[in-house]
Amino acid sequence: MNYVGISCGFHDAGLSVIDDKGNILFAGHSERYSKKKHDSELCYGIMDDAREYLTDEYEVHYYERPYVKAIRLFLARQDIGSLNPVTIIGNHNLYALNSMEHMQRGSVKTHNHHLCHAAAGFQTSPYQDATVVVIDAIGELDTISIWDAKYDKNGNAKYKKLWGRRYPDSIGLFYSAMTHRVGLRPLDEEYILMGMAAYGTPKYAHNMERLFSNFDDIVLKDNLHIGVEEDFLQGADEMDIASSAQVTVEKLIETVMKKAKQLGKSDNLVYGGGVALNCLANRLLGNYYENIWIMPNPGDAGNSLGAAALGYGKQINWTDAFLGYDIKGEYPIDNIIKELYTNKMVGVANGRAEFGPRALGNRSLLADPRGPEIKDKVNEIKRRQKFRPFAPVILEEHANDYFVMPSGFDNSRYMQCIATCRSPDLFPAIAHFDGTSRVQTVPNDGSGIRKLLERWYEETGCPMLLNTSLNIRGEPMVNDRHDADRFEKLYELKVCS
Ligand SMILES: [Fe+2]
């Protein structure tokens, strides 16, 4: 028996397949195949790829309860469409599913959206029990939830909801409204708002708190689903708005963590939902928990894995995030090193694509992080805002020599927290304006990126590289060889695969 999880119909469609021993056979993002950023629908490319891993017997699990979501749409005066779940899940998504020979017999089972986030986190975590915190913009109705999670004597995952908030009282919607306020795209560019925060002062935090009728209990005065009033903080500097939004969102997250600590019994924290991608705020989690697990894809695409996990029911054998499309072949270490010596930077597209928003070495643009000129050189290709630094990838055993890791994180394998760079002057390309870096630490796991870093360290004495995602501007990350070739031609930069 296989368990197929799908998330689609809103944003960031994903598809995951788990076998009956708890192995993740496939987990991917639709956008990487369709080339539409945040594609909300499943496309044939991802379906065909997933089919390669399917057995004859399977169940299909969907990441939301369409009828419950319809109630929210009704309350928000949005278009409900049809109350038929098949229509709500999306005719063409199901058409794509049903058009596959193997999936014709699959009936679709639906699950609560926040429970899927909880399962995606808890069942991939190493813990036997945990307090699970989910914070996102919105599920069907839930916006924040705290769960007690454990396995029973038969190994079945059990979840008990301890506390929650419902639409429109939402931390995620508040942050998205501020993203919109500074002219960025909500549900897409929140990470840019986070990056801007270091350049401003939080002088408007009090104005933002006044958007809530009860800030300490996370109750909003108005529904921020479509943003704030046009005259909100008129004339304010955008960096100050970003800084104020970050301070405010951190206070709200801390309120939830305090509640989780109070209500939950476990010392282990599992954290999920789109707000868990705020790696700047994540530095605070260690104030509440010593053991922290954030699945590398905590947003809605990752919920396809949560839905599949609920179908499987038990702990999943988590190994790493390399779960998507496979570019077969040896990791091209010699060629990468050669390019790093001659050009200082190189693309790599090899092995299985990362499940989650971060490039972790299989679809990466890598560069020598030493010296002042490399940031501009990489930016010639990436063309991102000058204030945004690139991230470092480092041999895990050397991380503490170069960075001060925040408490609760003795490693950062999926770039989920920021650390303080000990020598930002030596590595200006990978250190932010405030001296922090979003570090990826690589354990001794035999992966291609591990072997590459070992060799780079052996030859240069530097255990780290600059790592940013390999994508054509405005497009999702490179997926297959064809994408890699397009990238190589367009930017005249070697992509090793
Ligand atoms: Fe969500």
Residues whose N, C-alpha, C, O or C-beta is under 5 A from the ligand:
A	BS01	LIG	D136 I138 D300
